[in-house]
């Protein structure tokens, strides 16, 4: 185990981007957290620095928000589908998810089209927001027809278990989008607590996902209860990042690839690669709910208006976001259609954004995206 706080502070700085964490708080978390040793052996975030950062899986209580969408139990069979600053204080709210109009078969299908999805209908599954760490959102998913339950990117053990117990749920599956410590920190602990639990994660990053059982990648799908879950490879933030899409529920779980009004920083990928990843999500329906992994929306909005100052929809959205955050309310999930209209990282073809970035029509979209991402890194 690494000693001292210098390594931990560096790890948190690299992950937290625009926020400095208190060194005193870092020392306290590092010294008091009992989950460090077991998790650090498997979590990998830039070698020893990342392993030190795992010591910050600060235990806390879940302030879960139930909202519409979710998954359920994994069948274990994967098949391809055809391509064409402080803990978040979210209040409990409930919306509906979606149910398939034509029930999927009990086995993975290879005939689904990435560009065509069934229309979401109410009550397909439930999604519960579980705030973790400083600004992470972990998502509990339950598919009601089977009663199976999953968790997306469990950062820490106690908030997840607390919410499961509060609802009387067990846990069948972990879905990991990527290997960063604040997305896999509770993997091994949850596997020990729930015998038979499976970890589903990116095939391209299998060696960095603690406890991985099922490896998936671009074009794969499988049955999770009555629902089909589809996988996109979305590298850029990390080289092995994936995104989960549940079309019957109108739910997208992009991890750190796509944020409300933002996108993930490029730790292991190039701008061209990240734009390619984001472009895979643009054809999805506008009413898709985007369950991203962090409450970064207010900071993202402050940047967005500097590169897209004439966008009235963006200005209106920023006002709503600021009002919500002032009340301690969550701004996630968002709607994909809302992101397409206001998120500058999804709009490099927009002439106003190009003009603001000093780029003309001859520039390729990925080049404009690169300029916007670089501006955000400096913001």
Helices and strands as residue ranges (DSSP letters): H 6-16, H 23-32, H 36-40, H 48-53, G 54-56, E 65-68, E 79-80, E 125-132, E 136-143, E 148-152, H 157-167, E 173-175, H 181-184, H 187-193, E 198-202, G 203-208, E 214-216, E 220-224, E 227-233, E 242-246, G 247-249, E 251-253, E 258-259, E 262-263, H 271-282, E 289-290, H 297-307, H 312-326, E 334-335, H 336-342, G 344-346, H 351-356, H 365-378
